Amino acid sequence: MRIDPIMKNLFEGAPGVTMPKSPGGAEPASFADELKSKIGEVNQLQNQSDAKMQQGSVKGATNIHETMIQMEEANMGLLLLAKVRNKALDAYHEVLRMNF
């Protein structure tokens, strides 16, 4: 049994099926590009949270609720990023355990 036609369909998509494009008609971003983007967003949230805390410590606690909201957003982003990293490492270790 030849698997060439099957492999061709896997890489090119099934006949009659078009791959969805990202908004704006551009090519979809790779996983690595998406991961870099999200890491940058989490880093930006962390930096904004730190700046808000420093501002509150210097000028006094005027908008403590906004500071706490930003801190929680940054914390949630970091926790989600850690979970994604752990899942990616689990998948990597699973691939390593496979026998070919």
C-alpha positions in Angstrom: 0.0 0.0 0.0 1.4 3.4 -1.0 1.0 6.2 1.4 2.3 9.0 -0.8 -1.2 10.3 -1.8 -2.2 10.3 1.9 0.9 12.2 2.9 0.3 14.7 0.1 -3.3 15.3 1.3 -2.0 15.8 4.9 0.4 18.5 3.9 -1.7 20.2 1.3 -5.1 19.9 2.9 -8.0 17.7 1.9 -9.4 18.2 -1.7 -12.0 20.9 -1.7 -11.0 22.2 1.7 -9.3 25.6 2.1 -7.2 26.5 5.1 -8.5 29.5 7.0 -6.5 32.6 6.9 -5.9 35.0 9.7 -7.7 38.4 9.7 -6.5 40.7 6.9 -5.9 37.8 4.6 -2.3 37.2 5.7 -0.8 33.8 6.1 -1.5 32.2 9.6 1.3 32.7 12.1 3.3 29.8 13.2 3.2 28.5 16.8 6.6 29.9 17.5 5.5 33.4 16.3 2.3 33.2 18.4 4.3 32.1 21.4 6.8 35.0 21.0 3.9 37.4 20.7 2.2 36.2 23.8 5.4 36.2 25.8 5.9 39.8 24.8 2.3 40.6 25.9 2.9 39.0 29.3 6.2 40.8 29.7 4.4 44.1 28.9 1.7 43.4 31.5 4.4 42.6 34.1 6.2 45.8 33.3 3.0 47.9 33.5 2.2 46.3 36.8 5.6 47.0 38.2 5.4 50.6 37.0 2.0 51.1 38.6 3.3 49.7 41.9 6.3 52.0 41.9 4.1 54.9 41.0 1.8 54.0 43.9 4.7 53.7 46.4 6.2 57.1 45.4 3.0 59.2 45.0 0.9 57.3 47.5 -2.0 54.9 47.1 -4.5 56.9 45.2 -5.9 54.2 42.9 -5.1 51.0 44.7 -7.9 49.1 43.1 -6.5 49.8 39.6 -3.1 48.7 40.7 -4.4 45.5 42.2 -6.4 44.8 38.9 -3.2 45.3 36.9 -1.2 43.1 39.2 -3.8 40.3 38.9 -3.9 40.6 35.1 -0.1 40.2 35.0 -0.2 37.3 37.5 -2.9 35.5 35.5 -1.0 36.0 32.2 2.2 34.6 33.8 0.3 31.6 35.2 -1.3 30.9 31.8 2.1 31.2 30.1 3.6 28.7 32.6 0.8 26.3 32.0 1.4 26.5 28.2 5.1 25.9 28.8 4.4 22.9 30.9 2.1 21.4 28.3 4.6 22.0 25.6 7.3 20.3 27.7 5.0 17.4 28.4 4.3 17.0 24.7 8.1 17.1 23.9 8.8 14.5 26.5 6.0 12.3 25.1 7.6 12.6 21.6 10.9 11.6 23.1 9.4 8.5 24.6 8.0 7.3 21.3 9.7 4.4 19.5 10.2 4.8 15.8 
